[in-house]
Amino acid sequence: MVDVSNVEFQVKQRDLPVHRTVEVEVQPLAPGEIRVAIDRFAFTANNLTYGAAGDLLGYWRFFPAAENSSGEWGILPVWGYGDVVESTVDNVPVGDRLYGYFPPASSVVMTPTDVRRSSLTDGATHRQKLPPLYNGYRRVLADAEYDRAEDDATILLGPLHLTSFVLAHKLSTNAFYDADQVVIVSASSKTSLGLAYALGSDDGAPTVIGATSDRNADFVSSVGLYEHTVTYDTIDALPDLTTVVVDMAGNPMVASSIAERLGAGVKRYINVGLTHWEEQGATDTFSGRPQPASVESFFAPGYIYEHMRNWGGEGFDSESSTFLRRAAEATFGWMTVAHYRGVEGLSSVYGEVCSGSLAPSVGVVVEMPISR
């Protein structure tokens, strides 16, 4: 057995700001398993969304927390890179490098299935009923264009911009619901910026307006991706036009203010994420105020799974890869990458991510110590 330590970063499922690190005893591999030492991963507000929707969408089940007899602790999945350091699978050798969904931990055991030259699936029993998109991993060394220098941009922006890509596709194929403007709530988030870039590149898209906090207003205005910027305190400044709202925040009061301001002019209200995760407990999103005629929740993996049957796997990969490269080039320039070492480093910045006090221009990357 390879000498690989394993330390997990865990959070309380019902109280996300509470966290701990747990050292886990490493067990020998069973036949058909590989051990992946996690090299680096990104941590953004999107990871808190996984926690806020953990029960509803099954995110807590991807990586069950160790030392958790009370059942109160969970692991927030992250996007990152890892290296195979031990293998009982002939066609997945030691030294293979994977990109995909990992726990914020030193290592993870996986059960590769559907192994192809450039990809594999984790076929672990407990993951079989979870969204298939999250169970797939890229074998990046099979890609002649893979460059480790781009790892940070990929893990920080790739998963979020993929959501941006399919959101833009949804809006475009529905003719923007005949709206004259798209209002993006939580406009400073990386997914929002990717969507704003996508819509700005579409000649048929309507005006794009960013709604954000006072704290982030200057930043949102400076990136040049929105035609106008309003703050949550100045929602009344929204033009009185037919509107599609794409809400990345999940803040009931902001949703209520928009509905009150625009009324029947809101043709579609699309809830995507919960950057304001701490306020997502309200059962009535619009707090008794006027509600748009059509409200929906958007789940990107489900949309991708459904539409890949029309696009085809290769077609989807080609179209999305082109967009991801262009979106990263357009938005990575304003980002400052802050590197933290190990789960202890994640612990030191976790509170800022939870509180939303981390500057939107900062991207957190956690580099795991080499213990292999």
C-alpha positions as CSV (number, residue, x, y, z in Angstrom):
1,M,0.0,0.0,0.0
2,V,1.3,3.4,-0.9
3,D,2.0,5.7,2.0
4,V,-0.7,8.4,1.4
5,S,-2.2,10.3,4.3
6,N,-5.8,11.5,4.1
7,V,-7.2,14.5,5.9
8,E,-10.7,15.7,5.1
9,F,-12.3,19.1,5.4
10,Q,-15.8,18.7,6.7
11,V,-18.7,21.1,7.5
12,K,-21.9,20.8,9.5
13,Q,-24.7,20.1,7.1
14,R,-27.2,22.3,8.9
15,D,-24.7,25.1,9.9
16,L,-22.3,25.5,7.0
17,P,-19.9,28.0,8.6
18,V,-18.9,25.4,11.2
19,H,-16.1,23.2,10.0
20,R,-13.4,20.8,11.1
21,T,-10.5,18.7,9.7
22,V,-10.5,15.0,10.3
23,E,-7.5,12.6,9.8
24,V,-8.7,9.4,8.2
25,E,-7.0,6.0,8.4
26,V,-6.0,4.9,4.9
27,Q,-7.2,1.4,4.0
28,P,-5.8,-1.0,1.4
29,L,-7.4,-1.0,-2.0
30,A,-9.9,-3.6,-3.1
31,P,-9.7,-5.1,-6.6
32,G,-11.0,-2.6,-9.2
33,E,-10.1,0.5,-7.2
34,I,-7.6,3.3,-7.6
35,R,-6.3,5.8,-5.0
36,V,-6.0,9.4,-6.2
37,A,-3.9,11.9,-4.4
38,I,-5.6,15.3,-4.8
39,D,-3.1,17.9,-6.1
40,R,-5.2,21.1,-6.2
41,F,-8.8,22.3,-6.1
42,A,-10.7,25.6,-6.3
43,F,-13.1,26.8,-3.7
44,T,-15.8,29.3,-4.5
45,A,-19.3,30.4,-3.4
46,N,-20.5,27.7,-5.8
47,N,-19.2,25.1,-3.3
48,L,-21.5,26.5,-0.7
49,T,-24.4,26.1,-3.1
50,Y,-23.6,22.4,-3.0
51,G,-24.1,22.5,0.7
52,A,-27.3,24.6,0.7
53,A,-28.8,22.2,-1.8
54,G,-27.1,19.1,-0.4
55,D,-30.3,17.3,0.7
56,L,-32.4,18.2,-2.3
57,L,-29.9,17.3,-5.0
58,G,-27.8,14.7,-3.2
59,Y,-24.5,16.6,-3.0
60,W,-23.7,15.2,0.5
61,R,-23.7,11.7,-0.9
62,F,-20.8,12.0,-3.3
63,F,-18.1,11.8,-0.6
64,P,-19.5,10.5,2.7
65,A,-17.7,12.1,5.7
66,A,-15.5,9.9,7.9
67,E,-15.8,9.8,11.7
68,N,-19.4,10.9,11.4
69,S,-21.5,8.7,13.7
70,S,-23.8,11.6,14.4
71,G,-24.5,12.1,10.7
72,E,-24.3,15.9,11.1
73,W,-21.0,16.4,9.1
74,G,-20.7,16.5,5.4
75,I,-18.1,17.1,2.6
76,L,-18.6,19.9,0.1
77,P,-17.4,18.6,-3.3
78,V,-14.8,20.7,-5.2
79,W,-13.4,20.7,-8.7
80,G,-9.8,19.9,-9.0
81,Y,-6.9,17.7,-10.3
82,G,-5.6,14.6,-8.8
83,D,-2.9,12.0,-9.6
84,V,-3.3,8.2,-9.5
85,V,-0.8,7.0,-6.9
86,E,-2.0,3.4,-6.5
87,S,-4.0,1.2,-8.8
88,T,-5.5,-2.3,-9.1
89,V,-6.9,-1.4,-12.5
90,D,-4.8,-2.4,-15.5
91,N,-5.8,0.4,-17.8
92,V,-5.6,3.2,-15.2
93,P,-1.9,3.3,-14.3
94,V,-0.1,5.0,-11.5
95,G,0.8,8.5,-12.8
96,D,-2.5,9.1,-14.6
97,R,-3.8,12.6,-13.9
98,L,-7.5,13.3,-13.5
99,Y,-9.7,16.4,-13.6
100,G,-13.1,16.4,-12.0
101,Y,-15.2,16.3,-8.9
102,F,-13.2,15.6,-5.7
103,P,-13.6,16.0,-1.9
104,P,-11.5,18.7,-0.2
105,A,-9.1,16.1,1.1
106,S,-5.7,14.6,0.7
107,S,-6.9,11.6,-1.3
108,V,-9.9,9.6,-2.5
109,V,-10.5,6.0,-3.5
110,M,-12.4,5.5,-6.8
111,T,-13.8,2.6,-8.8
112,P,-13.1,3.3,-12.5
113,T,-15.7,2.1,-15.0
114,D,-16.2,3.0,-18.7
115,V,-12.5,3.6,-19.0
116,R,-11.6,5.3,-22.3
117,R,-8.5,6.9,-23.6
118,S,-9.4,10.4,-22.4
119,S,-12.0,9.8,-19.7
120,L,-13.3,7.4,-17.0
121,T,-16.3,7.2,-14.7
122,D,-16.3,6.6,-10.9
123,G,-18.5,3.6,-10.7
124,A,-18.6,3.5,-6.9
125,T,-21.9,2.0,-5.7
126,H,-22.9,5.0,-3.6
127,R,-22.6,7.3,-6.6
128,Q,-24.8,5.4,-9.1
129,K,-28.0,7.4,-8.5
130,L,-26.3,10.7,-8.5
131,P,-26.1,13.1,-11.5
132,P,-23.9,11.4,-14.1
133,L,-22.1,14.6,-15.1
134,Y,-20.4,14.7,-11.7
135,N,-19.1,11.1,-11.9
136,G,-17.1,11.6,-15.1
137,Y,-13.3,12.5,-15.0
138,R,-11.0,13.7,-17.8
139,R,-7.7,11.8,-18.2
140,V,-5.9,15.0,-19.0
141,L,-2.5,13.4,-20.0
142,A,-4.3,12.0,-23.1
143,D,-4.9,15.6,-24.3
144,A,-2.0,16.9,-26.4
145,E,-3.0,20.4,-25.6
146,Y,-3.1,19.9,-21.8
147,D,-0.9,22.5,-20.0
148,R,-0.5,22.4,-16.2
149,A,0.0,26.2,-16.4
150,E,-3.7,26.5,-17.1
151,D,-4.8,24.3,-14.1
152,D,-5.9,27.2,-11.9
153,A,-8.0,28.9,-14.6
154,T,-9.6,25.5,-15.4
155,I,-10.6,24.6,-11.9
156,L,-11.7,28.2,-11.0
157,L,-13.7,29.0,-14.1
158,G,-14.4,25.8,-16.0
159,P,-17.3,24.3,-14.0
160,L,-18.9,27.7,-13.5
161,H,-18.5,28.8,-17.1
162,L,-20.0,25.5,-18.2
163,T,-23.2,26.5,-16.4
164,S,-22.9,29.9,-18.1
165,F,-22.6,28.2,-21.5
166,V,-25.8,26.1,-21.1
167,L,-27.7,29.0,-19.5
168,A,-26.9,31.1,-22.6
169,H,-28.0,28.2,-24.8
170,K,-31.3,27.9,-22.9
171,L,-32.0,31.6,-23.2
172,S,-31.0,31.8,-26.9
173,T,-33.0,28.7,-27.9
174,N,-36.1,30.2,-26.2
175,A,-35.6,33.5,-28.0
176,F,-34.9,35.2,-24.6
177,Y,-38.6,34.7,-23.8
178,D,-39.3,37.8,-26.0
179,A,-37.7,40.0,-23.3
180,D,-36.0,43.3,-23.9
181,Q,-33.5,42.9,-21.1
182,V,-31.7,40.2,-19.1
183,V,-31.1,41.0,-15.4
184,I,-28.4,38.9,-13.8
185,V,-28.6,38.8,-10.0
186,S,-25.3,38.4,-8.1
187,A,-23.5,39.9,-11.1
188,S,-20.1,39.6,-9.6
189,S,-20.1,35.8,-9.4
190,K,-18.0,33.9,-11.8
191,T,-21.0,32.1,-13.3
192,S,-22.7,35.5,-13.9
193,L,-19.6,37.0,-15.5
194,G,-19.4,34.0,-17.8
195,L,-23.1,34.3,-18.8
196,A,-22.7,38.1,-19.3
197,Y,-19.7,37.3,-21.6
198,A,-21.8,34.7,-23.5
199,L,-24.7,37.1,-24.0
200,G,-22.4,39.9,-25.0
201,S,-21.1,37.7,-27.7
202,D,-24.6,36.9,-29.1
203,D,-25.8,39.5,-31.5
204,G,-29.4,38.5,-30.9
205,A,-29.2,38.9,-27.1
206,P,-31.1,41.8,-25.4
207,T,-29.5,44.3,-23.0
208,V,-27.7,42.7,-20.1
209,I,-27.9,44.4,-16.7
210,G,-26.0,43.3,-13.6
211,A,-27.5,43.5,-10.1
212,T,-25.1,43.4,-7.2
213,S,-24.3,44.6,-3.7
214,D,-23.0,48.1,-3.0
215,R,-19.7,46.5,-2.0
216,N,-19.2,44.9,-5.5
217,A,-20.8,47.6,-7.7
218,D,-17.5,49.2,-8.7
219,F,-16.0,45.8,-9.7
220,V,-19.1,44.8,-11.7
221,S,-19.1,48.1,-13.6
222,S,-15.3,47.8,-14.2
223,V,-15.4,44.4,-16.0
224,G,-17.2,45.9,-19.0
225,L,-19.5,42.9,-19.4
226,Y,-22.8,44.6,-18.4
227,E,-24.5,47.5,-20.2
228,H,-25.8,48.8,-16.9
229,T,-25.3,48.0,-13.2
230,V,-27.8,48.4,-10.4
231,T,-27.4,47.6,-6.7
232,Y,-29.8,45.7,-4.5
233,D,-30.7,49.0,-2.9
234,T,-31.5,50.6,-6.2
235,I,-33.6,48.0,-7.9
236,D,-36.1,50.7,-8.7
237,A,-33.6,52.0,-11.2
238,L,-34.2,48.9,-13.4
239,P,-35.7,50.0,-16.7
240,D,-39.4,49.2,-17.0
241,L,-39.0,46.7,-19.8
242,T,-39.9,43.1,-20.3
243,T,-37.3,41.0,-18.5
244,V,-35.7,37.7,-18.0
245,V,-34.1,37.4,-14.5
246,V,-31.3,35.0,-14.0
247,D,-30.8,34.8,-10.2
248,M,-27.5,33.3,-9.0
249,A,-28.1,34.6,-5.4
250,G,-31.3,33.1,-4.1
251,N,-31.9,36.1,-1.9
252,P,-35.7,36.3,-1.3
253,M,-35.7,40.1,-0.6
254,V,-33.9,40.8,-3.9
255,A,-36.3,38.6,-5.8
256,S,-39.2,40.3,-4.1
257,S,-37.9,43.8,-5.0
258,I,-37.5,42.8,-8.7
259,A,-40.9,41.3,-8.9
260,E,-42.4,44.4,-7.2
261,R,-40.6,46.7,-9.5
262,L,-41.3,45.0,-12.8
263,G,-44.5,43.0,-12.1
264,A,-45.9,41.3,-15.1
265,G,-42.9,42.5,-17.1
266,V,-40.9,39.6,-15.8
267,K,-41.4,37.0,-18.4
268,R,-39.2,34.4,-16.8
269,Y,-37.5,34.1,-13.4
270,I,-34.7,31.5,-13.4
271,N,-33.1,30.5,-10.1
272,V,-29.6,29.1,-10.6
273,G,-27.5,29.2,-7.5
274,L,-27.4,30.3,-3.9
275,T,-24.5,32.7,-3.5
276,H,-26.7,34.2,-0.7
277,W,-27.0,30.7,0.7
278,E,-27.6,31.9,4.3
279,E,-30.9,33.4,3.2
280,Q,-32.2,30.5,1.2
281,G,-34.4,29.1,3.9
282,A,-37.4,31.2,3.1
283,T,-40.2,29.0,1.8
284,D,-41.8,31.8,-0.1
285,T,-39.2,33.2,-2.5
286,F,-41.1,36.4,-3.1
287,S,-42.2,37.0,0.5
288,G,-45.8,37.7,-0.3
289,R,-45.0,40.2,-3.0
290,P,-46.0,39.9,-6.7
291,Q,-44.6,36.7,-8.2
292,P,-43.6,36.4,-11.9
293,A,-45.8,34.2,-14.0
294,S,-43.1,31.7,-14.7
295,V,-40.5,30.8,-12.1
296,E,-38.1,27.9,-12.5
297,S,-35.0,26.3,-11.0
298,F,-32.2,25.6,-13.4
299,F,-30.0,22.5,-12.8
300,A,-27.1,22.6,-15.3
301,P,-26.2,18.8,-15.1
302,G,-29.8,17.9,-15.9
303,Y,-29.9,20.3,-18.8
304,I,-26.6,19.0,-20.2
305,Y,-27.7,15.4,-19.8
306,E,-31.0,16.1,-21.6
307,H,-29.6,18.1,-24.5
308,M,-26.5,16.0,-25.2
309,R,-28.9,13.6,-26.9
310,N,-29.5,16.4,-29.4
311,W,-26.0,17.8,-29.5
312,G,-24.2,14.5,-29.3
313,G,-21.3,14.0,-26.9
314,E,-18.6,15.1,-29.3
315,G,-20.7,18.0,-30.5
316,F,-21.3,19.2,-27.0
317,D,-17.6,18.9,-26.1
318,S,-16.5,20.8,-29.1
319,E,-18.9,23.7,-28.7
320,S,-18.5,24.0,-24.9
321,S,-14.7,23.7,-25.1
322,T,-14.5,26.5,-27.5
323,F,-16.7,28.7,-25.3
324,L,-14.8,27.8,-22.1
325,R,-11.4,28.8,-23.7
326,R,-12.8,32.1,-24.9
327,A,-14.6,32.9,-21.7
328,A,-11.6,32.1,-19.6
329,E,-9.5,34.4,-21.8
330,A,-12.0,37.2,-21.4
331,T,-12.5,36.9,-17.6
332,F,-9.4,35.3,-16.1
333,G,-7.4,38.5,-16.6
334,W,-9.2,40.4,-13.8
335,M,-8.8,37.5,-11.3
336,T,-6.1,37.4,-8.6
337,V,-5.4,33.8,-7.7
338,A,-4.8,33.3,-4.0
339,H,-3.1,30.0,-3.2
340,Y,-3.6,28.2,0.1
341,R,-1.8,25.1,1.4
342,G,-3.7,22.1,2.5
343,V,-7.0,21.8,4.3
344,E,-5.5,24.0,7.0
345,G,-5.2,26.8,4.4
346,L,-8.8,26.2,3.3
347,S,-9.8,26.6,7.0
348,S,-8.1,29.9,7.2
349,V,-10.1,31.4,4.3
350,Y,-13.3,29.5,4.6
351,G,-15.0,32.1,6.8
352,E,-14.4,34.8,4.2
353,V,-16.0,32.7,1.5
354,C,-19.0,31.9,3.8
355,S,-19.5,35.6,4.7
356,G,-19.1,36.8,1.1
357,S,-16.4,39.2,2.3
358,L,-13.8,37.8,-0.1
359,A,-13.3,40.2,-3.0
360,P,-15.0,39.0,-6.2
361,S,-11.7,39.4,-8.1
362,V,-10.0,36.8,-5.9
363,G,-10.0,33.1,-6.8
364,V,-9.1,30.6,-4.1
365,V,-7.0,27.6,-5.1
366,V,-6.0,25.1,-2.4
367,E,-2.7,23.1,-3.1
368,M,-2.5,19.9,-1.2
369,P,0.9,19.0,0.3
370,I,2.7,16.2,-1.5
371,S,2.4,13.1,0.6
372,R,3.0,10.4,-1.8
